[in-house]
Amino acid sequence: MPDAISNGDHNQPKHFVLDTNVLLHNPDALFVFEDNDVIIPFPVIEELDNMKRRDDDIGRSARQVIRHLDRLRLVGSLTEGVRWSDAPMGAVPRRTVGANGRSGTIRIDVTRHDRPDILRDDQPDNEIIAVALDLMRDGHRAVFVSKDISARIKSDTLGIVTEDFENQKVDADRLYTGWVEVRADGATIDDLYEDKMLSLERLEPLLAATAPDGSTYQRTLSPNQFVVLHDEADESHTGLARRPGDTGHVVPVTGPRKPVSGIIARNLQQTMALDLLLDDQIRFITLLGSAGTGKTLVALAAGMAKVFSEQRYEKLLCARPIMPMGRDIGYLPGDKDEKLTAWMQPIFDNLTYLLSTRGAPNQQADSHSTEQRIDKLIADGTLVLEPLTYIRGRSIPHQFMVVDEAQNLTPHEVKTIASRVGEGTKLILTGDIGQIDNPYLDQSSNGLSYAVEKMRGLAIVGHVTLQRSERSELASLAAERL
């Protein structure tokens, strides 16, 4: 589905019936259906009303949708339908109007529809699906849109055209990796390091590639994308370069000359990641990789070097979404900091290693334990550990900000986080799109994948997909075989 949903070759507008979870996923979903009609079943309003008092992102999304509908109500009757382009909607994406320059309508359906026996149970899902079923029976081009797989299956079995909300989806199978590999002659690689640069014009012939069907196509280097050069005559002769910003050349990447917070890169992708993380010109970085690839460790190591050693930033801010794996353990005892410890334990594990004298041989050993040193950094205010619940509404200037487990965030939540970034702040998102705990997200619709694709090509943005697990031999085998 494209950025906005079009009518295709038909003149008759479609009637999109939206499930509650679509609006909670993205409150602006009301406005992306061009000049088609959006139908909000009344049970959706009731579910939004029940959720509006929550103090999490779901509650905020519910309140945002209700505010949108309240503005539309001032223009006309929502039960009859309101053309949303006529309402003062502020920063609504008005580019999504149809080819005729007009928007569609938004209508709240208040009719109690007759339901077939299979939908007889008084459940919100059944009542919502019944709205689409009646529209279809009346000859309308009805489409039921939901992020709930079970609801989509139920709708589809009744013959209703059913879709996921794909406006913010990307192709996970072809996700941008941040680097390409090319075959080159030895002289080209030698010139890269001797001249400290290589023009894109010289690289262009090397970027030609062959598709699976045998056709050839030309690859291009995005800003801050890496290129790995392999000598055609000598496999041991290789080169690594990056296109800095939107310049017309690439420069060699050799990696840091000394350990960063006690660690050195163990593979090519970690070298790429550290190169981006230590470059102060790059303000937004996404690191994607499976368990054990070191994405969080290298991000924290770079953050510690920039904050504690170089003092380039005032604080190292680490945040994670509150999203447990498997069954939740219920309410945790203690104050905010004690509750937070359980959720932030993976961050603590990485910090403990980096602050230990074994993990950082260049540090001087002292009488304090690693835990005491972490507590002192927190007490001094140079290390801040927070759940993302407390990020909204803040302005975060001059900080090195690492958001872990970003694959559990929606695109809307990632946008919210990025919009909190103040002057002089560097934002890093890390995550594994193969381990998503949010029930309404997948590899294509999560905020991390969305950010990778949508932010690609900007001079202050970089991305690396890490591939090799370095945690342990067992972790590497488990990630590969299980």
C-alpha positions in Angstrom: 0.0 0.0 0.0 1.4 3.4 -0.9 1.8 6.4 1.5 -1.9 7.2 0.9 -4.6 4.8 -0.2 -6.0 5.6 -3.6 -9.2 4.6 -5.5 -7.3 2.9 -8.3 -9.3 3.0 -11.6 -12.7 3.0 -9.9 -14.8 6.2 -9.5 -16.7 5.0 -6.6 -14.9 5.9 -3.3 -14.0 3.1 -0.9 -15.5 2.9 2.6 -12.7 2.1 5.1 -14.0 0.8 8.4 -11.2 1.4 11.0 -10.6 -0.9 14.0 -9.7 0.8 17.3 -6.1 -0.6 17.2 -5.4 1.3 13.9 -6.1 4.6 15.6 -4.1 3.7 18.7 -1.2 2.7 16.4 -1.4 6.1 14.7 -3.9 8.8 15.7 -3.4 10.5 12.3 -4.6 7.4 10.5 -7.9 9.2 10.0 -6.3 11.4 7.3 -4.3 9.0 5.1 -7.1 7.6 2.9 -7.2 10.4 0.3 -10.7 11.1 -1.0 -12.2 7.9 0.3 -14.7 7.6 3.2 -13.5 6.7 6.6 -16.1 5.0 8.9 -15.6 4.9 12.7 -18.0 2.4 14.3 -19.5 3.6 17.5 -17.9 0.7 19.6 -14.5 2.2 18.5 -15.5 5.5 20.2 -16.5 3.6 23.3 -13.1 1.8 23.4 -11.3 5.0 22.9 -13.2 6.5 25.8 -12.3 3.6 28.0 -8.6 4.0 27.2 -8.3 7.8 27.3 -7.5 7.9 31.1 -4.5 5.7 30.7 -1.2 7.5 31.3 0.8 5.5 28.7 1.1 5.9 24.9 -2.2 4.1 24.4 -4.0 6.6 26.5 -2.3 9.5 24.7 -3.2 8.1 21.3 -6.8 7.7 22.4 -6.9 11.3 23.6 -5.4 12.5 20.3 -8.0 10.7 18.2 -10.8 12.1 20.4 -9.4 15.7 19.9 -9.3 15.1 16.1 -12.9 14.1 16.2 -13.9 17.0 18.4 -12.4 19.4 15.8 -14.3 17.7 13.0 -17.5 17.9 15.1 -17.3 21.7 14.9 -17.5 21.6 11.1 -20.5 19.4 10.7 -22.3 16.3 11.8 -20.0 13.3 12.3 -23.0 11.0 11.9 -23.6 12.3 8.4 -19.9 12.7 7.5 -17.4 15.6 7.6 -14.9 16.4 4.9 -11.8 16.6 7.0 -10.0 19.1 4.8 -12.6 21.7 5.8 -11.6 21.4 9.5 -8.8 23.3 11.3 -6.7 20.2 11.9 -3.3 21.9 12.3 -0.4 19.7 11.2 -2.5 17.0 9.6 -0.8 15.5 6.5 -2.9 17.3 3.9 -0.8 15.8 1.1 -3.0 12.8 1.4 -6.0 14.3 -0.4 -7.0 12.7 -3.6 -6.1 13.6 -7.2 -9.0 16.0 -7.3 -7.5 18.0 -4.5 -10.3 17.1 -2.1 -10.3 15.0 1.0 -12.7 12.2 1.8 -15.1 12.2 4.7 -15.0 10.9 8.2 -18.2 9.5 9.6 -19.2 7.8 12.9 -21.5 4.9 12.4 -24.2 4.8 15.1 -26.5 2.2 13.6 -27.1 -1.1 15.4 -26.5 -3.6 12.6 -28.0 -7.0 12.3 -25.3 -9.6 12.7 -25.1 -13.1 11.4 -25.1 -15.9 13.9 -21.3 -16.3 13.7 -21.0 -12.7 15.0 -23.8 -13.0 17.6 -21.6 -12.5 20.7 -21.6 -8.9 22.0 -18.0 -8.2 21.4 -16.6 -4.9 20.0 -14.8 -6.8 17.2 -18.0 -8.4 16.1 -19.9 -5.1 16.2 -17.2 -3.3 14.2 -17.0 -6.1 11.6 -20.8 -5.9 11.2 -20.5 -2.3 10.0 -18.2 -3.4 7.2 -20.4 -6.4 6.4 -23.5 -4.2 6.0 -21.7 -1.7 3.8 -20.6 -4.6 1.6 -24.2 -5.9 1.4 -25.4 -2.5 0.4 -23.1 -2.5 -2.6 -20.4 -0.2 -1.3 -16.7 -0.9 -1.7 -16.1 -1.7 1.9 -12.7 -2.4 3.4 -12.1 -3.4 7.0 -8.7 -2.2 8.3 -7.3 -3.7 11.5 -3.9 -4.5 13.0 -5.5 -7.4 14.9 -4.8 -10.6 13.0 -7.7 -12.5 14.5 -10.1 -9.8 13.6 -8.8 -9.7 10.0 -9.3 -13.5 9.7 -12.9 -13.3 11.0 -13.6 -10.4 8.6 -12.0 -12.2 5.6 -14.0 -15.4 6.2 -17.2 -13.3 5.8 -16.0 -12.2 2.4 -15.1 -8.6 3.4 -12.1 -7.0 1.8 -9.7 -6.9 4.7 -6.3 -5.2 5.1 -3.7 -4.4 7.7 -2.9 -0.7 8.1 0.1 -0.6 5.8 0.6 3.2 5.5 3.7 3.0 7.7 5.0 -0.3 6.6 8.3 -1.0 4.9 9.7 -4.0 3.0 11.5 -5.9 5.8 13.0 -8.3 3.3 14.8 -5.5 1.5 15.6 -3.3 4.5 18.5 -0.9 4.1 21.6 -2.4 5.6 23.8 0.7 5.6 26.6 -1.0 3.6 27.3 -2.6 0.2 30.0 -5.0 -1.0 31.8 -4.5 -4.4 34.6 -6.3 -6.3 37.5 -4.0 -7.2 41.1 -4.2 -8.5 43.9 -3.9 -6.0 45.0 -0.5 -7.3 41.6 1.0 -6.4 41.8 -0.2 -2.9 45.4 1.1 -2.6 44.4 4.5 -3.9 41.6 4.7 -1.4 44.1 4.6 1.5 46.9 6.5 -0.2 44.7 9.4 -1.3 42.5 9.2 1.8 39.5 9.3 -0.5 37.9 7.9 -3.7 35.5 9.7 -5.9 32.0 8.4 -6.5 32.6 8.6 -10.2 35.3 6.0 -9.8 33.1 3.8 -7.7 30.1 4.0 -10.0 31.2 1.1 -12.4 31.9 -1.1 -9.3 28.3 -0.5 -8.0 26.7 -2.2 -11.0 24.9 -5.4 -9.8 23.0 -8.4 -11.3 19.5 -9.2 -10.2 18.3 -12.7 -9.7 16.5 -12.6 -13.1 19.8 -11.8 -14.8 19.2 -8.2 -15.4 21.7 -5.6 -14.3 20.9 -2.5 -12.2 23.0 0.4 -10.8 23.3 0.8 -7.0 23.9 4.2 -5.4 25.6 5.1 -2.2 23.5 7.0 0.3 25.0 9.6 2.6 27.0 7.8 5.4 26.6 4.4 3.7 29.6 2.1 3.8 31.2 0.2 0.9 33.3 -2.9 1.4 35.8 -3.4 -1.4 37.2 -6.9 -2.1 40.3 -7.3 -4.3 39.3 -9.5 -7.3 42.8 -11.0 -7.3 43.5 -11.3 -3.6 40.7 -12.2 -1.2 42.8 -11.0 1.8 43.2 -7.6 0.3 40.1 -5.5 1.3 39.1 -2.0 2.0 36.3 -0.2 3.9 35.1 3.3 3.1 32.1 5.6 4.0 30.5 8.4 2.1 30.6 11.2 4.6 27.3 13.1 4.4 26.2 14.0 0.9 29.7 14.5 -0.4 30.9 13.3 -3.8 33.5 10.9 -2.5 34.2 8.1 0.1 36.9 8.1 2.7 38.7 5.1 4.2 37.4 3.7 7.6 40.1 2.2 9.8 38.3 2.2 13.1 39.5 3.7 16.4 43.2 3.4 17.0 42.6 2.5 20.7 39.8 0.8 22.6 36.6 2.7 23.1 35.6 2.4 26.8 37.7 -0.7 26.9 36.3 -2.5 23.8 37.4 -2.9 20.3 35.4 -3.8 17.2 35.3 -7.6 16.6 34.0 -7.5 13.1 33.4 -5.3 10.1 29.9 -4.2 11.1 30.9 -3.2 14.6 33.7 -1.1 13.0 31.1 0.6 10.9 28.9 1.2 13.9 31.7 2.7 16.0 32.7 4.9 13.0 29.2 6.4 13.0 28.8 6.6 16.7 32.1 8.5 17.2 31.3 11.0 14.4 29.8 14.1 16.0 28.4 15.3 12.6 25.9 12.4 12.6 23.0 13.1 14.9 20.7 10.1 14.3 21.9 6.5 14.1 19.9 3.2 13.9 21.6 -0.1 14.7 19.8 -3.2 13.8 20.9 -6.8 14.6 20.0 -10.1 16.2 20.9 -11.1 19.8 24.5 -10.8 20.6 25.7 -8.7 17.7 26.8 -6.0 20.1 24.6 -3.2 19.0 23.7 -2.0 22.5 27.3 -2.5 23.8 29.0 -0.5 21.1 26.3 2.3 21.5 26.9 2.5 25.2 30.7 2.3 24.8 30.7 5.2 22.4 28.3 7.1 24.7 30.6 6.6 27.7 33.6 7.8 25.7 31.8 10.9 24.4 30.3 11.8 27.8 32.7 10.7 30.4 36.1 11.0 28.6 35.6 13.6 25.9 32.8 15.5 27.7 31.3 16.2 24.3 27.8 15.7 25.7 26.5 16.6 29.1 24.7 13.3 29.9 24.4 9.7 28.7 20.6 9.0 28.6 19.6 5.3 28.2 15.9 4.4 27.7 13.9 1.3 26.9 10.2 0.8 26.3 8.3 -1.0 29.0 7.5 -4.1 27.1 8.1 -7.5 28.8 8.9 -10.7 26.9 6.3 -13.4 27.6 4.1 -13.1 30.6 4.4 -10.0 32.7 5.5 -10.5 36.3 2.8 -8.1 37.6 3.3 -5.0 39.7 6.8 -4.6 40.9 7.4 -3.5 44.5 9.4 -0.4 45.5 9.8 3.2 44.3 10.3 4.3 40.7 14.1 3.6 40.7 13.6 0.1 42.2 10.9 -0.8 39.7 13.1 0.6 36.9 16.0 -1.6 37.8 14.2 -4.8 36.6 13.3 -3.2 33.2 16.8 -1.6 32.7 18.8 -4.7 33.7 20.1 -5.3 30.2 21.5 -1.8 30.2 23.0 -2.4 33.6 24.6 -5.6 32.3 26.4 -3.7 29.5 27.4 -0.8 31.8 28.8 -3.3 34.4 31.0 -4.8 31.8 32.2 -1.5 30.4 32.9 -0.1 33.8 34.7 -3.2 35.1 38.5 -3.1 35.1 38.4 -6.3 33.0 36.2 -4.7 30.4 38.1 -1.4 30.4 41.8 -2.0 30.9 42.7 1.6 30.4 40.7 2.6 33.5 42.3 2.8 36.9 41.0 0.3 39.4 39.6 1.7 42.6 38.0 0.4 45.8 34.5 0.9 44.5 32.5 -1.9 43.0 31.1 -1.6 39.5 27.6 -1.1 41.0 28.9 1.7 43.2 30.5 3.4 40.2 27.2 3.2 38.3 25.3 4.6 41.3 27.8 7.5 41.5 27.4 8.3 37.8 23.6 8.3 38.3 23.9 10.5 41.4 26.1 12.9 39.6 23.5 13.2 36.8 25.9 12.2 34.0 24.2 8.8 33.5 20.4 8.8 33.3 18.4 5.6 33.0 14.7 6.1 32.2 11.7 4.2 30.7 10.3 5.9 27.6 7.2 6.7 29.6 8.9 9.8 31.0 10.3 11.0 27.6 7.2 12.6 26.2 6.9 16.3 26.8 10.6 16.8 27.5 13.3 18.6 25.6 16.6 16.8 25.6 19.6 19.0 24.7 23.3 18.1 24.6 22.8 14.5 25.5 24.0 11.2 24.0 20.7 9.3 23.9 20.4 5.5 23.5 17.0 4.0 23.0 17.3 0.2 23.3 14.7 -2.4 22.1 13.3 0.2 19.6 11.6 -2.6 17.6 8.8 -2.5 20.1 8.0 1.1 19.3 5.4 2.2 16.7 6.4 4.7 14.0 4.4 7.3 15.8 6.3 6.7 19.1 9.7 6.9 17.3 8.6 10.2 15.8 7.6 11.4 19.3 11.0 10.5 20.7 13.0 12.1 17.8 10.9 15.3 18.2 12.1 15.5 21.8 15.7 15.8 20.7 17.1 19.2 21.5 20.2 21.1 20.2 23.4 19.2 20.3 21.9 15.8 21.1 22.8 12.5 19.4 20.0 9.9 19.2 20.7 6.2 18.7 18.0 3.6 18.2 19.0 -0.1 18.6 16.9 -3.2 18.3 16.2 -6.6 16.7 13.2 -6.8 14.4 13.2 -10.6 14.9 12.2 -10.2 18.5 9.1 -8.0 18.7 7.0 -8.3 21.8 4.4 -5.7 20.8 1.3 -7.7 19.6 0.4 -5.1 16.9 3.8 -4.7 15.3 5.8 -6.9 13.0 9.1 -6.7 11.1 7.6 -4.3 8.5 5.5 -2.0 10.7 7.7 -1.4 13.8 9.2 2.0 14.4 12.8 0.9 14.0 12.3 -0.5 10.5 10.3 2.5 9.6 13.0 4.9 10.8 15.7 3.0 8.9 13.9 3.5 5.6 12.4 6.9 6.1 15.5 8.6 7.4 17.8 7.1 4.8 19.6 9.5 2.6 20.0 12.4 5.1 23.5 13.8 5.7 23.2 13.6 9.5 21.7 10.1 9.6 23.5 6.7 9.6 22.5 3.1 9.8 24.3 -0.3 10.2 22.8 -3.8 10.2 25.0 -6.0 12.3 25.1 -9.6 11.3 27.5 -11.6 13.3 26.9 -12.6 17.0 29.9 -12.0 19.2 28.3 -12.8 22.6 29.5 -16.4 22.7 29.8 -19.5 20.6 26.5 -20.8 22.1 24.7 -17.5 21.5 25.8 -17.4 17.9 24.7 -21.0 17.3 21.3 -20.4 19.0 20.7 -17.2 17.0 21.4 -19.1 13.8 19.7 -22.4 14.4 16.8 -21.6 16.8 
